[in-house]
Amino acid sequence: MTPGARLSAAIEVIADIETRRRPAADALKDWGLVHRFAGSADRAAIAGLVYDTLRRRASSAHIMGDQRPRAAVLGMLRLERKLDCDAIAARADGGRFAPSPLSADERARLAAADLAGAPPWVAGDYPQWLDPHLARVFGEERIAEGEALASRAPLDLRVNGLKAEPEAARDALAHLNPVPARWSPVGLRIQLDADETTLTEGTEITVSGHFNG
């Protein structure tokens, strides 16, 4: 599936979740059963889009001025995946299976992506009732803490020093762009890319006995 087709699928699943008030896992499973042509990588990428959208829904709705599924997914691409307006427009270009082209208003809102006037619980994507508790603990940093919690964690791997050096494992995983972990001399961190084409949830990584993750 193309990135645009995956985007359309994610919008469809979000709409199903919203309309039928059902768990995301159930909506994704049903989508996969109906669209059996989608491979495991496609299903994982669509799930990533859906869950990222659900986690960043409040802030996405704020910058888009719209709470509907399309706006939520587009806003998430800007806030969470850090795609610029042109990159988002390339995915929503009205092509086959892709979402319809961006409107002038959508382009303007994606370009601005302004959360300056948003309440802390909207900018940080956490429930409003948590705000006084987070304010007591984190003060002005509660928005940054909320954003960190709403973002997907990177994948950290531990190199088995009995079988290989970190440099050898890093070379073997060069196609995943690993970087040394911050806290461990034998750790490697892998960041998912915007389209999740290099690594998706549930992917098994094997490097011919070089290391154990």
TAMOVEN-V673681 format. One line per field, one symbol per residue. psi: psi as a letter, one per 40 degrees, with the letter a starting at -180 (. if undefined). burial: b if it has 9 or more other C-alpha atoms within 8 Angstrom, else e. Layout:
BEGIN
psi=???
burial=???
END
This chain:
BEGIN
psi=iidddddddddddddddddefiidddddddddddgedhiddddddddddddddddfdddddddefheiddddddddddddefiidddddddgeeaheiiiiiidddddddddfhedeiiddddefiideedddddddebeeddddddddeihiihhihhheediidddddddfdeefiihideheeihhhhiidefedhihehhhhgfedih.
burial=eebbbbbbbbbbbbbbbeeeebebeebbeebbeeeeebeeebbbbbbbbbbbbebbbbbbbbbbeebebebbbbbbbbbbeebbbeebbebbbbbeebbeebeeebbebbeebebeeeebbbbbbbeeebbeebbeebeeebbebbbeebbeeeebbbbbbeebbbebbbeebeeeebebbeeeebbbbbebeeebbebbeeeeeebeebbee
END
